[in-house]
Amino acid sequence: MKNNQDAYTVVGTNINEVKSQNENSGMSYNQVKEWLAKTSGGCGTEIYSNTDGKNVKNSIQTPEE
């Protein structure tokens, strides 16, 4: 049974159906970028990192006794 509230584009695409399929399609482009940055490292991925750079820098510069 069709919903009378469904909106269609000029060429006949059901907008609500497309939105529904998109919700079930997996990760978005930005979610994939974030996941790749967190799991593989790489250049320019600092914004996705959960590492405290100051702590790492301090641990490298502090000589072990």
MILUM-541019 format. One record per residue (C-alpha): residue in one letter; x, y, z. Coordinates in steps of 0.1 Angstrom, whole numbers, padded with zeros to 4 digits, always signed. Each point is the difference from the previous one (the first is absolute). Example, Ala and Ser with C-alpha at 12.3 -4.5 7.8 and 13.67 -1.06 7.14 Angstrom:
REM MILUM-541019
A+0123-0045+0078 S+0014+0034-0007 
END
This chain:
REM MILUM-541019
M+0000+0000+0000 K+0015+0034-0010 N+0002+0029+0024 N-0019+0030-0013 Q+0027+0022+0017 D+0027-0013-0023 A+0018+0028-0020 Y+0013-0006-0035 T+0026+0017-0021 V-0008+0013-0035 V+0013-0033-0015 G-0021-0021+0024 T+0025-0009+0027 N-0016-0007+0034 I+0020+0023+0024 N-0011-0018+0032 E+0010-0033-0014 V+0035+0013-0009 K+0004+0015+0035 S-0010-0034+0015 Q+0025-0019-0022 N+0028+0025+0009 E-0006-0005+0038 N+0007-0037-0005 S+0029+0003-0024 G+0029+0001+0025 M+0025+0026+0010 S+0001+0035-0016 Y+0030+0013-0018 N+0011+0020+0030 Q-0005-0029+0024 V+0022-0022-0023 K+0027+0027+0000 E-0001+0002+0038 W+0002-0038+0004 L+0029-0003-0024 A+0019+0028+0018 K-0006-0016+0034 T+0010-0035-0011 S+0028+0006-0024 G+0016+0032+0010 G+0015+0022-0028 C+0008+0035-0009 G-0025+0027+0010 T-0022-0021+0023 E+0006+0019+0032 I-0036+0012+0002 Y-0012-0036+0003 S+0027-0011+0025 N-0008-0008+0036 T+0037+0001+0009 D+0012+0028+0023 G+0030+0014-0020 K+0014+0019+0030 N+0002-0032+0021 V+0018-0019-0029 K+0024+0029-0005 N+0008+0001+0037 S+0005-0037+0003 I+0025+0001-0029 Q+0019+0029+0013 T+0002-0013+0036 P+0031-0022+0004 E-0006-0033+0017 E+0019-0007+0032 
END
